[in-house]
Amino acid sequence: MIQHVLFDGIEAIQASNDHLQLLLIPSFGSNVISLVDLKTGQELLVKPDSFAALKESPILHGIPVLFPPNRIEGGTFTFNNVIHEFPINEIGKHHIHGFVYDQPWDVTAQKEEDGIITIETAIGLHEPEIYKDVLIHLTYELSGQVLRQKAIVKNNGSESFPWGIGYHTVFRFDEAVSTFSLTNKSQWTLSEEAIPTGEQVPGEPFHNKNIQGVPLDDAFAAVEQGNEAVLTNNETGQMIKYQTDSSFKHWVVYNGNGHEGFLCPEPYTCITNAFNMDLPHETTGLRVLQPGEEDRVTAQIEIAHPQ
């Protein structure tokens, strides 16, 4: 079922099947600000209390879309011998999280067919200059116990551009009774400002790990197949499986101080500051779209309960 509703006076779309209910605000980042497990009635995401709270802290509510994800050191990079400057919006030094997470998106389609609910939104960028001809389509699908996220990035211009996309997904996470698992093959060494140095070390294994009181703001290289983050509530047995296709080559994991009741496993197609790293694109995940080209990436959130 698809309904048009208001969230604190703002137009929103509510969609539900027998298992999940989502609440999407197209006019603010095409952000899914709520995802409810209807079997338990539990809110799975950190939902804002008001639209003002969402605007004040857009990255720590729901599923913000990052294009490009995370930091560009100094807000500056060079591509095709041209220096590009992005706005400085983080600690007075860097650009962070891109250009779409708080912008209005257009709803381009919504339907329910063969048991699958589909909502499509799109945004065309006009700035910064390098992205003035970018078109991003984002499709959310509700199918059974799965919320699927499909993104298409298209170059409608006459010049190539580098890009990456990610999701700063903010799950509610009861540290006292929950554990975390993550498939990763290595961990990026980060500076004090959470920018990769270019070096990687063997990744710390995350397998049903208790991370209560363990502050995380870490970056990992993902495995090629079977890539997933899993949040398990050991009290109820509920599992949230966040899975991606092989386009997502990295995870950033953030949980504040480890006592704040949230956990962000953030799938990225490219690592933080990939635009400035002197490493192969295969390593950083940075992609380049030529004029007229488009690329597609998919991630999904699946809810599982004990039998």
TINU-561233 format. One record per residue (C-alpha): residue in one letter; z, y, x. Coordinates in Angstrom, 1 decimal. Layout:
! TINU-561233
{r A, {Z, Y, X}}
...
***
This chain:
! TINU-561233
{r M, {0.0, 0.0, 0.0}}
{r I, {-0.9, 3.5, 1.2}}
{r Q, {0.9, 6.6, -0.1}}
{r H, {0.6, 10.3, 0.7}}
{r V, {4.2, 11.6, 1.0}}
{r L, {6.1, 14.5, 2.4}}
{r F, {8.4, 14.4, 5.5}}
{r D, {10.6, 17.5, 5.5}}
{r G, {7.8, 19.3, 3.7}}
{r I, {5.0, 18.1, 6.1}}
{r E, {2.2, 15.9, 4.8}}
{r A, {2.5, 12.3, 5.9}}
{r I, {1.1, 8.9, 5.2}}
{r Q, {3.3, 6.0, 4.4}}
{r A, {1.8, 2.5, 4.6}}
{r S, {3.5, -0.8, 3.9}}
{r N, {2.9, -4.5, 3.5}}
{r D, {5.5, -7.3, 2.8}}
{r H, {6.8, -7.0, 6.4}}
{r L, {6.5, -3.5, 7.8}}
{r Q, {6.5, 0.1, 6.6}}
{r L, {5.2, 3.0, 8.8}}
{r L, {5.3, 6.7, 8.4}}
{r L, {2.5, 8.7, 10.1}}
{r I, {2.2, 12.5, 10.6}}
{r P, {-1.5, 13.2, 11.4}}
{r S, {-0.9, 16.9, 11.8}}
{r F, {1.6, 16.4, 14.6}}
{r G, {0.1, 14.1, 17.2}}
{r S, {-0.9, 11.4, 14.8}}
{r N, {2.6, 10.1, 15.6}}
{r V, {4.0, 7.1, 13.8}}
{r I, {7.5, 8.5, 13.5}}
{r S, {9.0, 5.5, 11.6}}
{r L, {8.5, 1.8, 11.6}}
{r V, {10.8, -0.2, 9.3}}
{r D, {11.3, -4.0, 9.4}}
{r L, {11.3, -4.7, 5.7}}
{r K, {13.0, -8.0, 6.1}}
{r T, {16.1, -6.4, 7.5}}
{r G, {15.6, -2.8, 6.4}}
{r Q, {16.1, -1.8, 10.0}}
{r E, {14.4, 1.3, 11.4}}
{r L, {12.8, 0.2, 14.7}}
{r L, {11.8, 3.5, 16.2}}
{r V, {13.9, 6.7, 16.9}}
{r K, {13.0, 8.6, 13.8}}
{r P, {13.5, 12.4, 13.8}}
{r D, {16.0, 13.7, 11.3}}
{r S, {13.7, 16.6, 10.5}}
{r F, {10.3, 18.1, 11.4}}
{r A, {12.2, 20.7, 13.4}}
{r A, {13.8, 17.9, 15.5}}
{r L, {10.4, 16.3, 16.0}}
{r K, {8.9, 19.6, 17.3}}
{r E, {11.9, 20.3, 19.5}}
{r S, {11.7, 16.8, 21.1}}
{r P, {8.3, 15.4, 20.4}}
{r I, {8.3, 12.8, 23.2}}
{r L, {11.5, 11.1, 22.2}}
{r H, {10.6, 10.3, 18.6}}
{r G, {8.3, 7.7, 17.2}}
{r I, {5.1, 6.8, 19.1}}
{r P, {3.8, 9.9, 20.9}}
{r V, {0.2, 9.6, 22.2}}
{r L, {-0.2, 10.7, 25.8}}
{r F, {-3.6, 11.8, 27.1}}
{r P, {-3.3, 11.7, 30.0}}
{r P, {0.1, 10.0, 30.4}}
{r N, {3.0, 11.3, 32.5}}
{r R, {2.8, 13.7, 35.4}}
{r I, {0.0, 15.5, 37.2}}
{r E, {1.6, 16.7, 40.4}}
{r G, {1.5, 20.4, 40.6}}
{r G, {-0.7, 20.4, 37.5}}
{r T, {-3.7, 20.3, 39.8}}
{r F, {-6.3, 17.7, 40.9}}
{r T, {-9.8, 17.6, 42.3}}
{r F, {-12.6, 15.8, 40.6}}
{r N, {-16.3, 15.9, 41.7}}
{r N, {-15.4, 18.6, 44.2}}
{r V, {-14.0, 20.9, 41.5}}
{r I, {-10.3, 21.9, 41.3}}
{r H, {-8.8, 21.5, 37.9}}
{r E, {-5.5, 23.1, 36.8}}
{r F, {-3.4, 21.8, 33.9}}
{r P, {-0.6, 23.9, 32.4}}
{r I, {2.8, 23.6, 34.2}}
{r N, {5.2, 22.3, 31.6}}
{r E, {7.8, 20.2, 33.5}}
{r I, {10.5, 21.5, 35.8}}
{r G, {8.4, 24.4, 36.6}}
{r K, {6.3, 22.3, 38.9}}
{r H, {4.1, 19.7, 37.1}}
{r H, {2.0, 19.0, 34.1}}
{r I, {3.3, 16.2, 31.9}}
{r H, {2.0, 14.1, 29.0}}
{r G, {-1.3, 15.7, 28.3}}
{r F, {-2.8, 17.5, 25.3}}
{r V, {-2.6, 15.5, 22.1}}
{r Y, {0.9, 14.5, 21.3}}
{r D, {1.8, 17.7, 19.3}}
{r Q, {-1.7, 18.6, 18.1}}
{r P, {-3.3, 18.2, 14.6}}
{r W, {-5.5, 15.1, 14.2}}
{r D, {-7.9, 14.5, 11.3}}
{r V, {-7.6, 11.5, 9.0}}
{r T, {-11.0, 9.9, 9.0}}
{r A, {-10.4, 6.7, 7.1}}
{r Q, {-7.7, 4.8, 5.2}}
{r K, {-8.2, 1.5, 3.4}}
{r E, {-6.6, -1.8, 2.5}}
{r E, {-8.8, -4.8, 2.8}}
{r D, {-8.2, -8.6, 3.3}}
{r G, {-4.5, -7.9, 3.7}}
{r I, {-5.0, -5.4, 6.5}}
{r I, {-4.0, -1.8, 6.1}}
{r T, {-6.1, 0.6, 8.3}}
{r I, {-5.5, 4.3, 8.9}}
{r E, {-7.9, 6.1, 11.3}}
{r T, {-7.4, 9.5, 12.8}}
{r A, {-9.4, 11.5, 15.3}}
{r I, {-9.1, 14.6, 17.5}}
{r G, {-11.7, 16.5, 19.4}}
{r L, {-10.4, 18.5, 22.4}}
{r H, {-11.7, 22.0, 23.4}}
{r E, {-9.4, 22.6, 26.3}}
{r P, {-8.7, 22.2, 29.2}}
{r E, {-12.3, 22.7, 30.4}}
{r I, {-12.7, 19.2, 31.8}}
{r Y, {-11.8, 17.7, 28.3}}
{r K, {-13.7, 20.1, 26.1}}
{r D, {-16.1, 17.4, 24.9}}
{r V, {-13.5, 14.6, 24.5}}
{r L, {-13.2, 12.8, 21.2}}
{r I, {-10.4, 10.3, 20.6}}
{r H, {-10.3, 7.9, 17.6}}
{r L, {-6.9, 6.3, 16.9}}
{r T, {-6.7, 3.4, 14.5}}
{r Y, {-3.4, 2.0, 13.2}}
{r E, {-3.6, -1.5, 11.6}}
{r L, {-0.8, -3.1, 9.6}}
{r S, {-1.4, -6.9, 9.5}}
{r G, {1.5, -9.1, 8.6}}
{r Q, {4.3, -8.5, 11.1}}
{r V, {2.0, -6.6, 13.5}}
{r L, {1.3, -2.9, 14.0}}
{r R, {-1.9, -2.7, 16.1}}
{r Q, {-2.9, 0.5, 17.9}}
{r K, {-6.6, 0.9, 18.8}}
{r A, {-7.9, 3.9, 20.7}}
{r I, {-11.5, 4.9, 21.4}}
{r V, {-12.1, 7.6, 24.0}}
{r K, {-15.6, 9.1, 23.9}}
{r N, {-17.4, 11.6, 26.2}}
{r N, {-19.6, 13.8, 24.0}}
{r G, {-20.4, 16.2, 26.8}}
{r S, {-22.8, 16.4, 29.7}}
{r E, {-20.3, 15.9, 32.5}}
{r S, {-18.2, 12.9, 33.5}}
{r F, {-14.3, 13.1, 33.4}}
{r P, {-11.4, 11.0, 34.6}}
{r W, {-8.9, 9.9, 31.9}}
{r G, {-6.0, 7.7, 31.0}}
{r I, {-4.0, 7.1, 27.8}}
{r G, {-0.5, 5.9, 27.1}}
{r Y, {2.2, 5.6, 24.4}}
{r H, {5.7, 7.0, 24.9}}
{r T, {7.0, 4.5, 22.3}}
{r V, {10.7, 5.1, 21.5}}
{r F, {12.5, 2.1, 20.2}}
{r R, {16.0, 2.0, 18.9}}
{r F, {17.9, -0.2, 21.3}}
{r D, {21.5, -1.3, 20.9}}
{r E, {22.4, -1.8, 24.5}}
{r A, {25.6, -3.7, 23.7}}
{r V, {23.9, -6.7, 22.0}}
{r S, {20.2, -6.4, 23.2}}
{r T, {18.2, -7.5, 26.2}}
{r F, {14.9, -6.5, 27.7}}
{r S, {12.0, -8.5, 29.2}}
{r L, {8.9, -7.2, 30.9}}
{r T, {6.0, -8.8, 32.5}}
{r N, {5.2, -7.1, 35.8}}
{r K, {3.7, -8.0, 39.2}}
{r S, {5.2, -5.1, 41.2}}
{r Q, {7.1, -1.9, 41.0}}
{r W, {5.9, 1.6, 42.1}}
{r T, {8.0, 3.4, 44.6}}
{r L, {8.8, 6.9, 43.1}}
{r S, {9.8, 10.2, 44.6}}
{r E, {12.9, 12.1, 43.3}}
{r E, {10.6, 13.7, 40.7}}
{r A, {9.4, 10.3, 39.5}}
{r I, {5.9, 10.6, 41.1}}
{r P, {4.5, 7.4, 42.8}}
{r T, {4.4, 7.6, 46.6}}
{r G, {1.4, 5.2, 46.5}}
{r E, {3.5, 2.2, 47.7}}
{r Q, {4.5, -0.8, 45.6}}
{r V, {7.3, -3.3, 46.1}}
{r P, {7.9, -6.7, 44.4}}
{r G, {9.0, -5.9, 40.9}}
{r E, {12.5, -6.6, 39.7}}
{r P, {12.4, -9.4, 37.2}}
{r F, {13.2, -8.4, 33.7}}
{r H, {13.9, -11.5, 31.7}}
{r N, {16.3, -11.1, 28.9}}
{r K, {18.1, -8.6, 31.1}}
{r N, {21.1, -6.6, 29.9}}
{r I, {20.4, -3.0, 30.8}}
{r Q, {23.5, -1.4, 29.2}}
{r G, {24.5, 1.5, 31.5}}
{r V, {21.5, 1.0, 33.7}}
{r P, {19.5, 4.2, 33.8}}
{r L, {15.7, 3.5, 34.0}}
{r D, {12.8, 5.8, 34.7}}
{r D, {10.7, 3.3, 36.6}}
{r A, {7.1, 2.4, 36.9}}
{r F, {5.5, -1.0, 37.1}}
{r A, {2.1, -2.6, 37.6}}
{r A, {1.3, -4.9, 34.7}}
{r V, {0.1, -8.4, 34.9}}
{r E, {-3.6, -9.0, 34.0}}
{r Q, {-3.0, -11.4, 31.2}}
{r G, {-0.1, -11.9, 28.8}}
{r N, {1.2, -8.4, 29.3}}
{r E, {4.2, -7.6, 27.2}}
{r A, {7.6, -5.9, 26.8}}
{r V, {10.1, -7.7, 24.6}}
{r L, {13.3, -6.2, 23.1}}
{r T, {15.6, -8.9, 21.8}}
{r N, {18.7, -8.3, 19.6}}
{r N, {20.9, -11.3, 20.5}}
{r E, {23.1, -10.7, 17.5}}
{r T, {20.4, -10.9, 14.9}}
{r G, {17.7, -12.8, 16.8}}
{r Q, {15.1, -10.2, 16.0}}
{r M, {12.5, -9.7, 18.7}}
{r I, {10.1, -6.8, 19.2}}
{r K, {7.1, -7.8, 21.2}}
{r Y, {5.0, -4.9, 22.6}}
{r Q, {1.7, -6.4, 23.9}}
{r T, {-1.4, -4.8, 25.4}}
{r D, {-4.9, -5.7, 26.5}}
{r S, {-5.8, -5.7, 30.2}}
{r S, {-6.8, -2.0, 30.0}}
{r F, {-3.1, -1.1, 30.2}}
{r K, {-2.4, -1.7, 33.8}}
{r H, {1.0, -0.1, 34.0}}
{r W, {4.4, 0.3, 32.3}}
{r V, {6.9, 3.1, 32.6}}
{r V, {10.3, 2.2, 31.3}}
{r Y, {12.7, 4.9, 30.3}}
{r N, {16.1, 4.8, 28.6}}
{r G, {18.0, 8.0, 29.6}}
{r N, {21.3, 7.0, 31.0}}
{r G, {21.4, 3.5, 29.5}}
{r H, {23.9, 4.4, 26.8}}
{r E, {21.8, 6.5, 24.4}}
{r G, {20.6, 3.8, 22.0}}
{r F, {16.9, 4.0, 22.8}}
{r L, {14.4, 2.3, 25.1}}
{r C, {10.9, 3.4, 25.9}}
{r P, {8.6, 0.7, 27.3}}
{r E, {5.5, 2.9, 27.8}}
{r P, {2.1, 1.2, 28.3}}
{r Y, {-0.3, 3.3, 30.4}}
{r T, {-3.9, 2.6, 31.3}}
{r C, {-3.3, 4.6, 34.5}}
{r I, {-0.2, 5.2, 36.6}}
{r T, {1.6, 8.6, 36.8}}
{r N, {-0.4, 11.1, 38.9}}
{r A, {-3.4, 8.7, 39.3}}
{r F, {-5.6, 11.8, 39.4}}
{r N, {-4.2, 12.7, 42.8}}
{r M, {-3.8, 9.3, 44.4}}
{r D, {-6.0, 8.1, 47.3}}
{r L, {-6.2, 4.6, 46.0}}
{r P, {-8.9, 2.6, 44.3}}
{r H, {-9.2, 3.1, 40.5}}
{r E, {-8.7, -0.6, 40.1}}
{r T, {-5.2, -0.1, 41.5}}
{r T, {-4.3, 3.2, 39.8}}
{r G, {-6.0, 2.4, 36.5}}
{r L, {-7.8, 5.7, 36.4}}
{r R, {-11.0, 5.6, 34.4}}
{r V, {-14.1, 7.8, 34.5}}
{r L, {-16.3, 8.3, 31.4}}
{r Q, {-19.9, 9.3, 31.9}}
{r P, {-21.7, 11.4, 29.4}}
{r G, {-22.3, 9.5, 26.1}}
{r E, {-19.9, 6.7, 27.1}}
{r E, {-16.9, 5.5, 25.2}}
{r D, {-14.1, 3.1, 26.0}}
{r R, {-11.7, 1.1, 23.9}}
{r V, {-8.1, 0.0, 24.4}}
{r T, {-5.7, -2.0, 22.3}}
{r A, {-1.9, -2.5, 22.1}}
{r Q, {0.3, -4.0, 19.4}}
{r I, {3.9, -4.2, 18.2}}
{r E, {4.9, -7.5, 16.6}}
{r I, {8.2, -8.2, 14.9}}
{r A, {9.6, -11.8, 15.0}}
{r H, {12.7, -13.3, 13.5}}
{r P, {14.5, -16.6, 14.1}}
{r Q, {13.3, -19.4, 11.9}}
***
